[in-house]
Amino acid sequence: MMQPTDTIVDFRQLVDHLAETKTQKQVAVAWPEDEHTRDAVEMAAKAGFLVPILVGSEQTKAKYEGKFETIVVDSPEAASAKAVALVREGRAQVLMKGFVNTDVLLRAVLNKETGILPKGSVLTHVSAAKIQGYPKLLFFTDPAVIPYPTQEQRIAQVRYVADFCHAFHIECPKISLIHCSEKVDERHFPYTQGYLELKKMAEEGALGKCIVDGPLDLKTSCSAEALATKKLESPIGGEADAVIFPDIEAGNVFYKTITLFAGSETAAVLQGTDVPVVLPSRGDTIESKFYSLALATMITKSK
């Protein structure tokens, strides 16, 4: 049995930890009209860490009558607005997208009057992956939301992933700033100059308890052997807990590559909102959606 403070290194340990600590939250599910969403929600309910509130059709109500609370609406747009309202009312601590176009749910989330993104907060996408051969979960951002992060947005991304790692009982996470080499190139890649500021902020404690280094490529971030072969020194030591990608293209290619060719297990949520938002893509597996719900619950638990 895991101890409550043991580092969580894979998704099975995450689910076991939630069970052992008797953690339970409520999730508002917007338009759960597809089998994958319903199956993932049922798995989370059976595991005991989530109580679903389904905002969907008459058919959904008939299917889950007496099992889950169901609120009937007539469209994905209405479901998105109602699910967000449940969060604002404090009835749900997690929000999940069902069979809804992403832009529809995000309009409800980002609505300036009725949404759940605080003014000045940075909306970004944080993923976790269990990759074969890597001894722990690897957190990364952003494969889905911010095209080309500003320095302010990148600072927020580092803070978010540091918080994720702390929630998973990683006392001082090692966060690597990714580039195609280990050299600052202000002329061709101006964001690498910003990496120097991030490193300094981390050293001064402005980003919470964490170690930040970069630019580093992915291999030197996650392989001590690659770091030694290049005769480089880094406090990351080839043991990154999290990596920050320079843009959405790099992050998305990495995400698709590890899932398609390496069979990696993944989970992801939106951060910056009042509660974690599970925003799965249509190509995600039931297991990925289930683990994303567990991830969201763990992050909520840590607040």
URJO-V113158 format. One record per backbone hydrogen bond with DSSP energy under -1.0 kcal/mol. NH is the residue of the N-H (numbers start at 0). CO is the residue of the C=O. If there is no record, write none. Layout:
NH_CO, NH_CO
//
This chain:
5_2, 7_167, 13_9, 14_10, 15_11, 16_12, 17_13, 18_14, 19_15, 20_16, 21_18, 22_17, 24_48, 26_50, 27_93, 28_52, 29_95, 30_54, 32_30, 37_33, 38_34, 39_35, 40_36, 41_37, 42_38, 43_39, 44_40, 45_41, 46_42, 48_43, 50_24, 52_26, 53_68, 54_28, 55_70, 60_56, 61_57, 62_58, 63_59, 66_63, 67_63, 70_53, 72_55, 78_74, 79_75, 80_76, 81_77, 82_78, 83_79, 84_80, 85_81, 86_82, 87_83, 88_84, 89_86, 90_85, 91_85, 92_25, 93_25, 94_275, 95_27, 96_277, 97_29, 98_30, 99_97, 104_100, 105_101, 106_102, 107_103, 108_104, 109_105, 114_110, 115_108, 120_117, 123_270, 125_268, 126_139, 127_266, 128_137, 129_264, 133_130, 137_128, 138_240, 139_126, 140_242, 153_149, 154_150, 155_151, 156_152, 157_153, 158_154, 159_155, 160_156, 161_157, 162_158, 163_159, 164_160, 165_161, 166_162, 167_163, 168_165, 169_164, 174_210, 175_241, 176_212, 177_243, 178_215, 188_184, 191_188, 192_189, 197_193, 198_194, 199_195, 200_196, 201_197, 202_198, 203_199, 204_201, 205_200, 207_204, 210_172, 212_174, 215_176, 220_216, 221_217, 222_218, 226_222, 227_223, 228_224, 229_225, 230_227, 231_226, 236_233, 238_235, 239_220, 240_173, 241_173, 242_138, 243_175, 244_140, 247_146, 250_246, 251_247, 252_248, 253_249, 254_250, 255_251, 256_252, 257_253, 258_254, 259_255, 260_256, 263_257, 264_129, 266_127, 268_125, 269_276, 270_123, 273_115, 276_269, 277_94, 283_280, 288_284, 289_285, 290_286, 291_287, 292_288, 293_289, 294_290, 295_291, 296_292, 297_293, 298_294, 299_295, 300_296, 301_297, 302_299
//
